[in-house]
Amino acid sequence: MDWGNELNRIFDRYTGAGGGAAAAPQDPHDDFQQVARSAPQEDVAGGISQAMRSDQTPPFGKMAADLFGQSNPQQQSGLLNRLISAVGPGASSLPGLGSLAGLLGGHVTPEQAAQVRPEEVQQLAAHAEQKNPSVVDEVSRFYSQHPDVVKALGGMALAIAIQHIARRR
């Protein structure tokens, strides 16, 4: 059976198709989990990316910091290493990064990542997006592998992600 057929009921609620509500449900967390388990990972990544770029959600830096705050140390280091890579050389000279500035020259380990504050991640993510907007897609691909953490983005972001995934089926 096609993955889209299994999820039609959920998608109908987010698109207004099939007599579903025009507005997304109040709490899309369970729906997102089900969609993320069933849909192709590239579609989930695209939905997360769409949510992170939406003018209906907080800026990318804030969303990256929220994800960081809900991630385990391995996921935190994965996020930080992607952001640092996007900023490229000169990352250590960026203002507002506090203790994170000392880690910007190399690969951040999970132990080091656990010492970083979400506020510093927010600053780094904002700089990374300015320098390399494709970092949003890279972070989205990474977190599509960890959909349980994506709930930190909130209901509006999850609804946007589900709507995007529904349009791709």
Buried (B, 14 or more C-beta within 10 A) or exposed (E): EEBBEEBBEBBBBBBEEEEBEEEBBEEBBEBBBBBBEBBBEEBBBBBBBBBBBBEEBBBBBBBBBBBBBBBEBEBBBBBBBBBBBBBEEEBBEBEEBEEBBEBBEEEBBBEBBEEBBBBBBBBBBBBBBEBBEEBBBBBBBBBBEBBEBBBBBBBBBBBBBBBBBBBBB
